[in-house]
C-alpha cells in the first residue's frame, strides 16, 4: 500500500490470489486430461448447477495464499466429496473457492475503511466465461463490470503517455475520455447471494482454521452444514 504509487493523491493497494485460472487449468488438464473442449463441456455442465447444490466447498490455496494470509505453504482442499460427486461439481466448487478468496480480500479492505462498490474486471476469463462472472457477482454480492479493452495494461500506459505528452491535463481527464466498459453488467441475484453467504460462513471457518495460527474451531458440523444446504437446494429444484 503506497501513497502515489499509481495516481498522485491516491494510495495504490496491491492484493491478489496466488492462483485463479491456473487452478481451473490444473483441474481440466491434469485431473480431467482435457483441453479447451473439456473446459467448455465442464463449464456447460457446471452452469446447470445451483449454488450449494453440489454439497462441495474448496479452499483456493493450490499455489499457497498471497492475500490475506501471505503463506506459500498452504495447500488446496475440497470438502464434501461423496461417491456421487461429479467432475462438473468439483469444477464449479473450485470456481466458487476463488470467488470466496476474492471476497476475503474485499472484506479485509472494507474492514480497514476502503469501501468497495462495483468491481471492474479485465482479461481473458472475464471476457470468456459468463458463468464465472455470475458466480463472482453473487459471492461478492456486487455488480461486476468488464473493461471494454482486452489490453488494459497497454491502455493504462497509453493514458499515462497522453498525460505526459500534454494530450490530457491529468489522468482523471484521460480516464473520462478513454476508459469504457462492456455493456453487460453481471448483477448479483439475491437468492443466490444468500446461499453463497451461508457457504462463505463455512469457507471462513475452514479458511481461518487451517490458515490462521492460534485459531481453533470445532469442524464437526461443517460437512453436515454442506449436506443440509445441498439437500435444501435440491428439494427446491424438484
Number of C-alpha atoms within 10 A of each C-alpha: 9 10 12 11 12 11 13 11 9 11 13 14 12 8 14 13 18 20 16 21 12 12 20 17 16 14 17 21 15 11 10 14 10 14 13 11 10 14 18 13 13 19 18 13 15 22 18 11 15 15 25 25 20 27 25 25 27 23 24 29 25 18 18 18 23 16 17 16 15 13 16 13 11 18 15 15 14 14 17 17 15 10 5 7 13 13 15 20 24 23 21 26 24 24 24 27 26 26 23 27 27 21 17 20 18 19 16 13 15 12 10 8 9 12 11 11 11 15 15 13 17 17 14 11 13 18 16 10 12 14 18 20 25 19 26 27 24 27 28 24 21 18 19 22 21 21 18 15 17 14 12 15 12 11 15 16 10 14 23 19 15 16 16 13 10 10 13 17 12 16 18 13 13 19 15 9 11 13 14 12 14 11 10 9 16 20 18 20 16 11 11 18 21 15 18 22 17 14 24 24 13 18 22 16 18 20 20 15 16 16 20 12 8 8 10 11 10 8 12 8 10 19 16 13 16 22 18 15 20 19 15 13 19 16 10 8 8 5
